[in-house]
């Protein structure tokens, strides 16, 4: 008979397992996405994302105070406007829905870090992430025209009180343009969290319901990444690092753990975020609702795996549940 090994002995007692645990998941590691919409007394359930809602600004104070009390350090905001147009101009309005939300959150929970997602898909009537035209011979997002609009939107968010800006549109040169524009407007202190490796993924379906941002034609494969490519992610990330990104992101997370590890290995000095996206969340919720899995154990295992792969912080719709479980 073989003797019990040294490794096996270190698993024998739960407190000993805690002491030798290599990867630790904490509420401090989490960022919770929030969806804010126009109107009053609005708390609209998101059908594919149980427990999540589109909230009007007057409901934000109660929500963010709860988030803060759970020890979650940050939220990221997505806005659903009342009206849309071809360029998403309302996204840059001083009285836009995101700008209103930033001011309300800063007042209600001053210690909470307020991050704003920077994109146009929620604000354009066609659902794409920028200005669309046929200058290249086919209908597509105009990269350079969109950069100008992104800078205007970013400055508006900064003026409203955003404490970090997260550009998600995967436009070439967006970090350089935003850094220059924010610096020129007096916001050189404001960090940028770049969606540096954002894949054209089927896991975004529930989000597009939540943010009302599905494209009206075509898809986003000309500007988001091919899920088959990992080396390309390192090229995208390296460009954003060179342009001045303060935090990097890989999105989605669960099917791209290898990419998270590669990015962290290539740039260990840059904080790395990973987005545990809506489809990943919805699958866990649906399976748990059917009694097929233990939601708590599965969610904790998934998020721990994302941390183990190299992510320093995780954007996740499970943030409130995870924080409650970890605090028990």
C-alpha positions in Angstrom: 0.0 0.0 0.0 1.3 3.4 -0.9 1.6 5.9 2.0 -0.4 9.1 2.1 1.6 11.7 0.3 2.6 15.1 1.5 0.1 16.8 -0.8 -2.7 14.6 0.5 -1.8 15.4 4.1 -2.2 19.1 3.4 -5.8 18.6 2.3 -6.9 16.8 5.5 -8.2 19.7 7.6 -10.4 22.6 6.3 -8.3 25.3 8.1 -5.1 23.7 6.6 -6.6 23.9 3.2 -7.3 27.6 3.8 -3.7 28.2 4.8 -2.2 26.6 1.7 -4.7 28.0 -0.8 -2.9 29.6 -3.7 -5.7 31.7 -5.1 -8.0 33.8 -2.9 -11.2 35.4 -4.1 -12.4 38.5 -2.2 -15.2 41.0 -2.6 -12.4 43.6 -3.2 -11.7 41.8 -6.5 -15.2 42.5 -8.0 -16.8 45.1 -10.2 -20.6 45.0 -10.6 -22.2 46.2 -13.9 -25.3 48.4 -13.5 -27.9 49.3 -16.1 -29.5 52.7 -15.8 -32.5 53.9 -17.9 -34.5 57.1 -18.3 -37.7 57.7 -16.5 -38.8 57.6 -12.9 -39.6 54.8 -10.5 -38.3 52.3 -13.1 -37.0 48.9 -11.9 -37.4 46.7 -15.0 -36.4 43.1 -14.6 -33.9 41.7 -17.2 -35.5 38.4 -18.1 -32.3 36.5 -19.1 -30.4 37.8 -16.1 -32.3 37.0 -12.9 -31.8 39.4 -10.1 -30.7 42.3 -12.4 -32.7 45.3 -13.5 -32.7 48.4 -15.6 -32.9 51.1 -12.9 -34.0 54.7 -13.2 -31.7 57.2 -11.5 -34.0 57.6 -8.6 -33.5 54.0 -7.7 -29.7 54.1 -7.8 -29.1 55.5 -4.3 -30.6 52.5 -2.5 -28.8 50.1 -4.9 -25.3 51.6 -4.6 -25.5 51.8 -0.8 -26.2 48.1 -0.7 -23.3 47.4 -3.1 -21.0 49.5 -0.9 -22.2 47.8 2.2 -21.3 44.4 0.7 -17.7 45.5 0.3 -17.8 45.6 -3.5 -15.4 48.5 -4.4 -16.6 49.5 -7.9 -19.5 49.5 -10.3 -19.4 50.0 -14.1 -22.3 51.9 -15.7 -24.2 51.2 -18.9 -26.9 53.7 -20.0 -30.1 53.1 -21.9 -31.3 56.5 -23.4 -34.8 57.6 -24.2 -33.9 58.5 -27.8 -31.3 57.2 -30.2 -29.8 58.6 -33.4 -27.3 57.5 -36.1 -24.2 58.8 -34.1 -25.5 58.4 -30.5 -25.1 62.1 -29.8 -27.1 61.9 -26.6 -24.2 59.9 -25.1 -22.1 63.0 -24.8 -24.9 65.3 -23.3 -24.2 66.8 -19.9 -27.7 65.6 -19.0 -27.3 62.2 -20.6 -28.4 59.1 -18.7 -24.9 58.0 -17.7 -23.9 61.5 -16.6 -27.0 61.8 -14.4 -26.3 58.4 -12.9 -22.7 59.2 -12.2 -23.7 62.3 -10.2 -26.4 60.4 -8.3 -24.0 57.6 -7.4 -21.2 59.9 -6.3 -23.6 61.6 -4.0 -25.2 58.5 -2.5 -22.1 56.3 -2.1 -19.0 58.6 -2.2 -16.6 55.8 -1.4 -17.7 53.6 -4.3 -15.5 53.7 -7.4 -17.6 54.8 -10.4 -16.5 53.4 -13.8 -18.3 54.3 -17.0 -18.4 52.1 -20.1 -17.5 54.2 -23.1 -19.2 53.1 -26.3 -22.1 54.0 -28.6 -24.0 50.7 -29.2 -26.6 51.6 -26.6 -27.1 55.1 -28.0 -27.2 54.5 -31.8 -30.3 53.6 -33.7 -28.4 51.0 -35.6 -26.8 49.3 -32.6 -23.2 49.5 -33.8 -20.4 50.9 -31.7 -19.8 54.1 -33.7 -20.4 56.1 -36.8 -21.5 53.9 -39.7 -20.9 54.7 -43.3 -19.8 53.1 -46.6 -16.6 55.0 -47.2 -14.6 51.7 -47.4 -17.0 50.3 -50.1 -19.1 48.4 -47.6 -21.3 49.5 -44.7 -19.1 49.5 -41.6 -18.1 51.5 -38.5 -15.9 54.5 -39.4 -13.0 54.1 -37.0 -11.5 57.6 -37.1 -14.9 59.4 -37.0 -15.8 57.3 -34.0 -12.6 58.2 -32.2 -13.6 61.9 -32.3 -17.0 61.1 -30.8 -15.5 58.9 -28.1 -13.3 61.7 -26.9 -16.3 64.0 -26.6 -18.2 61.3 -24.7 -15.2 60.6 -22.4 -14.8 64.3 -21.5 -18.5 64.5 -20.7 -18.2 61.4 -18.4 -15.2 63.0 -16.7 -17.0 66.3 -16.1 -19.9 64.4 -14.6 -17.5 62.8 -12.1 -16.6 59.4 -13.5 -13.5 58.1 -11.7 -12.4 55.6 -14.4 -13.4 55.3 -18.0 -13.6 51.9 -19.8 -13.7 52.2 -23.6 -15.2 49.0 -25.0 -15.8 49.7 -28.7 -12.5 48.1 -30.0 -11.7 51.1 -32.2 -8.0 51.2 -33.4 -6.2 54.0 -31.6 -8.9 54.6 -29.1 -6.6 54.7 -26.0 -4.2 57.2 -27.6 -7.1 59.4 -28.7 -8.8 59.3 -25.3 -5.6 59.9 -23.4 -4.8 62.9 -25.5 -8.4 64.2 -25.3 -8.7 63.8 -21.5 -5.3 65.3 -20.8 -6.2 68.3 -22.9 -9.4 68.8 -21.0 -7.7 68.7 -17.7 -8.3 65.1 -16.7 -4.8 63.6 -16.9 -5.5 62.0 -13.5 -8.3 59.9 -14.9 -7.4 56.2 -15.6 -8.4 54.2 -18.6 -9.5 50.6 -18.3 -9.3 49.3 -21.9 -11.4 46.5 -23.3 -8.1 45.5 -24.9 -9.0 42.0 -26.0 -12.7 41.9 -26.6 -14.0 39.0 -28.7 -17.0 38.9 -31.0 -18.7 36.4 -28.7 -22.0 34.6 -28.6 -21.9 35.0 -24.8 -23.1 38.6 -25.0 -26.7 37.8 -25.8 -28.3 38.6 -22.4 -26.4 41.8 -22.2 -27.8 43.0 -25.5 -31.3 42.5 -24.0 -30.3 44.4 -20.8 -28.6 47.3 -22.7 -31.0 47.3 -25.7 -27.9 47.3 -27.9 -28.3 44.5 -30.4 -27.1 45.6 -33.9 -29.9 46.2 -36.3 -27.9 44.7 -39.2 -24.8 42.7 -39.6 -22.6 41.9 -36.7 -19.5 43.3 -34.9 -16.9 40.9 -36.4 -15.1 43.7 -38.3 -14.0 45.4 -35.1 -14.3 42.8 -32.3 -11.9 39.9 -32.2 -12.2 36.4 -33.8 -12.7 33.9 -30.9 -10.2 31.6 -32.6 -7.3 34.0 -32.1 -5.0 34.3 -29.1 -1.8 35.7 -30.5 -3.8 38.6 -32.0 -5.0 39.4 -28.5 -1.4 40.0 -27.4 -0.9 42.4 -30.4 -4.1 44.3 -29.4 -3.0 44.5 -25.8 0.5 45.6 -26.7 -0.9 48.5 -28.7 -3.1 49.6 -25.8 -0.2 49.4 -23.4 1.9 51.6 -25.7 -0.9 54.1 -26.0 -1.2 54.5 -22.2 -3.9 52.1 -21.0 -3.8 52.0 -17.2 -5.8 48.7 -16.8 -6.3 46.0 -19.4 -9.3 43.7 -19.9 -10.1 40.4 -21.5 -13.7 39.8 -22.4 -15.4 37.3 -22.1 -13.6 35.4 -19.3 -14.5 31.8 -18.9 -13.8 30.6 -22.5 -10.7 32.8 -22.7 -8.8 31.8 -19.5 -5.8 31.0 -21.7 -5.9 34.5 -23.1 -6.0 35.9 -19.6 -2.9 34.0 -18.7 -1.1 35.0 -21.8 -1.9 38.7 -21.3 -0.8 38.6 -17.7 2.4 36.8 -18.5 3.2 39.3 -21.2 2.3 42.4 -19.1 2.6 41.4 -15.4 3.1 45.1 -14.4 -0.3 46.2 -15.8 -3.5 45.5 -13.7 -5.7 43.0 -15.6 -9.5 42.8 -15.5 -11.6 40.0 -16.9 -15.3 40.3 -17.7 -17.4 37.3 -16.6 -20.1 38.2 -19.1 -23.9 38.0 -19.2 -24.1 34.6 -21.1 -21.8 33.0 -18.6 -23.9 34.3 -15.7 -27.2 33.4 -17.4 -26.1 29.8 -18.0 -25.3 29.3 -14.3 -28.6 30.9 -13.2 -30.6 28.7 -15.6 -28.9 25.5 -14.6 -29.3 26.3 -10.9 -33.0 27.2 -11.4 -33.5 23.7 -12.8 -31.7 22.1 -9.9 -28.9 20.8 -12.0 -26.0 22.5 -10.2 -25.1 24.1 -6.9 -25.0 27.8 -7.9 -22.9 28.9 -5.0 -20.2 26.3 -5.5 -20.2 26.7 -9.3 -20.0 30.5 -9.2 -17.2 30.6 -6.7 -15.3 28.0 -8.7 -15.7 30.0 -11.9 -14.6 33.3 -10.4 -11.7 31.6 -8.6 -10.6 30.1 -11.9 -10.6 33.5 -13.5 -8.4 34.9 -10.7 -6.2 31.8 -11.0 -5.7 32.4 -14.7 -4.2 35.9 -13.9 -7.1 38.4 -13.5 -6.5 41.0 -10.8 -10.2 42.1 -10.9 -13.4 40.6 -12.3 -16.4 42.3 -13.7 -19.3 40.0 -12.8 -23.1 40.0 -12.5 -22.6 37.5 -9.6 -20.8 40.2 -7.5 -23.5 40.7 -4.9 -24.1 37.0 -4.4 -20.4 36.2 -4.3 -19.8 39.0 -1.7 -22.6 37.7 0.5 -21.3 34.1 0.3 -17.7 35.2 1.0 -18.8 37.3 4.0 -20.8 34.5 5.6 
